[in-house]
């Protein structure tokens, strides 16, 4: 049996794509082995969101070549899309395929088995208008299934290279999304996470069908307990979607809404499509429609020209919004983007200090958010074992509002919908006690 090993860098979409590529190999009779083992084929799914992503991708490619010089080395992903010639120059690379045409991958691999002539299969992504259909029927996690509904981005923020590596926004046909949702539920998944490069852009290239319409249709899928959106822009949450958030029993009380900067001037230089005032107004409306919702966000610190005053204003704005968690990144120059050419680049030490300040604020807000739920009962779908210090069996899962909850129980609870009472808040995890398990077939409560 031939073997394949994967290494994935970057975002959740890349991990989804790797899972989809594994299905192609599996159907051709391959077995998957660990990347550190000897394999017949190594596939590296690369990232190019920062210059560091490029560097790390090159390191991993060279590691694979050293591991087995006779293996076929295939490289895909964003860095492969933007810099194929650079990758083809690495001795030992056999195939470079970007962020499209991956359904032809096995064709190329079989060709290489017959004739080891390196193949550069990358073509202009900006001409692509169709969504690439790559299904993932099962995941390593038994509880949450990722469902890719969208590809590409039309925003062209000044700090971001992604439109050049993923192309313009393309939506997956609703019929195809719903078909896979039914298949995932039939396979035992209770939660579906809708994912994409710019998920909220779903439907932008369609006539009379939007993400709101898709959410309404998914809401009708029998057996599906939870629908989660991986990330969405504030400007894409319209009145129709707010109504869905308010009425649906399946929409998770958690939205990841990237802010990027807490100052309108900085947002303008980033080419973001909102002011801080508009952002705050949208969050207030979402909270009104969905009380207790967890709002998580992304923030870039030290964007070119960000003054101390603008940072302070941003800090206060974030505190005022009250996120349940913030993912904080120092601004990193990305060659080829307008921001990399801007003057007034912020000193690395200043960026470092600001990052730490915002991480401290994030942890404080995370704890404050979790404290609200002490004594309350939340629904948790356990994902994995989490052995406690006492040695007693514990399981860990996420509530619908994205609290990571650990409680006593054995692995038979994994994948089941559990009612859990929160007893102790925490920054990264809360503790709770099991109240009851909801019977997965009847949808009725079974007392423990």
Secondary structure, DSSP 8 states (H G I E B T S, - for coil): --EEEEEE-S-HHHHHHHHHHHHHHHHTT-EE--TTS--SEEEEEE--SSHHHHHHHHHHHHHHHHH-TTSEEEEEEHHHHH-HHHHHTSTT--EE--SS-GGGHHHHHHHHHH----EE----GGG--S---------SSSSEEEEE-EE--S---TT--HHHHH-S-EE--HHHHHHHHHHHHHTT--EEEEE-SSGGGTTTTSSS--HHHHHHHHHT-TT--EEEES---GGG--HHHHHHHHH-SSB-SEEE---B-SSHHHHHHHT-S--HHHHHHHHHHHHHHSTT-EEEEEEEES-TT--HHHHHHHHHHHHHHT-SEEEEEE----TTSGGGG-S----HHHHHHHHHHHHHHHHHHHHHHHHTTTT-EEEEEEEEE---TT---EEEEEETT--EEEEE--GGGTTSEEEEEEEE--SS-EEEEEEEEE-TTT--EEE-
